[in-house]
Amino acid sequence: MGRTFTGVGNRVSYIFPGLEYDLRMIGSDVEKGEYVAISFLNALAWAVGVFILIFILSYARGSITSAQIGTAFSSLTGFVNFIGSIRWIILAGMLVFVVFASFFTYYPKVLARKIVEDVDRDLVYALKDLLLQISSGVPLFDAMVNISKSGYGTISKEFRRTVQDINAGGMQETALEKMALRTESEFLRRTIRQMLTAFRSGASLQAALKSVIRNLQQYQYSQVKSYTYELNLWVLLFIIISVAVPSLGITLLVILSTFGGIGINAGGIIMLVAFSFFCQIALIEFIKSRRPVTHM
């Protein structure tokens, strides 16, 4: 079905300028227009499912009656009145469609970013292994073959693609340039640029790799140090949300109910605690997303 609506997807895909690049980054063979069409169809399926579920629950609770449904098919006025009575259900379905369509179209960017994180995490170990092999007299191509067969995750996959390009008849420098173009990792690009510069200038490849490894380790150390300082603020905010808001918030509500006549009951307290709980989960996930990807 996605291929049937590829033309519509191509017209809509202009509002997602980086989607084609993200799909290429994750190694997907799906075209941008087809992916947008598939995403919208999936979002529509979720929206229809949620609409039907809420409609059935509303009918079971008596919010929607059989008489209203029968009136909707009897006349145009009855149909308009029926649509007005279920407008909130329709709005809920539209909201689900927008949320899931946005999620599906943004998901390739999330996957591309995860690939970059995987590359940066294992890059130091892979480069140290590459440097050790070259220092031992192993040719660069054989060293790259060994890296491609090692357990360095995405780095091994990238080197495997490079080795395949070389085995297919491509030049070694051209294959490395292709790897630099398809990766999003700045340090992998810098490594390849240093290697290519060493090739063309006749400089020592070992010295270039040592420089890149040293710079990458210093960068990761600075990232961890900066995250440590930043973490103090988030921990303080977490303590405020998890401890101060429920206790002081309930106390404040009790005082306001005494002076202002605002009623407070068990439902209000439960809502305040639930709000604090969900804020804690959101803050934990945010702190996790801010954590630097290092593997020193």
VENHU-V918524 format. One record per pair of residues at least 12 apart in sequence whose ideal C-beta (glycine too) atoms are under 7 Angstrom apart, sorted by the first residue. I is the first residue (numbers start at 1). J is the second residue. Records with the same first field share a line. If there is no record, write none. Layout:
BEGIN
I->J ; J
END
This chain:
BEGIN
1->41
2->34 ; 37 ; 38 ; 41
3->34
5->37
6->33 ; 34 ; 37
8->37
9->33 ; 34 ; 36 ; 37
10->33
12->36
13->32 ; 33 ; 36
16->36 ; 105
18->109
19->32 ; 35 ; 105 ; 108
20->32
22->108 ; 109 ; 112
23->35 ; 108
25->112 ; 115 ; 184
26->108 ; 111 ; 112 ; 115
36->105
39->101 ; 104 ; 105
40->101
42->100 ; 104
43->97 ; 100 ; 101 ; 104
44->97
46->96 ; 100
47->93 ; 94 ; 96 ; 97
48->93
50->92 ; 93 ; 96
51->89 ; 93
54->89 ; 92
55->86 ; 89
58->89
64->86
68->82 ; 85
112->184
115->154
116->184 ; 185
117->293
118->153 ; 154
119->154 ; 155 ; 183 ; 185 ; 188
120->185 ; 187 ; 293
121->293 ; 295
122->152 ; 153 ; 155 ; 295
123->155 ; 185 ; 187 ; 188 ; 216
124->213 ; 216 ; 217 ; 295 ; 296
125->152 ; 295
126->147 ; 152 ; 155
127->191 ; 209 ; 212 ; 213
128->213
129->147 ; 150
130->143 ; 147 ; 209
131->206 ; 209 ; 210 ; 213
133->146
134->205 ; 206
135->206
141->166 ; 172
144->159 ; 162 ; 163
145->163
147->159
148->160 ; 163
158->179 ; 183
162->175 ; 176 ; 179
165->178
173->196 ; 199
176->192 ; 195 ; 196
179->192
180->192 ; 193
187->216
190->212
191->212
194->208 ; 211 ; 212
195->208
217->296
220->292 ; 294 ; 296
223->292 ; 294
224->292 ; 294
227->290 ; 291 ; 292
230->290
234->283 ; 287
237->283
238->280 ; 283
241->276 ; 279 ; 280 ; 283
242->276 ; 280
245->276
246->272 ; 273 ; 276
249->272
250->269 ; 272
253->268
END
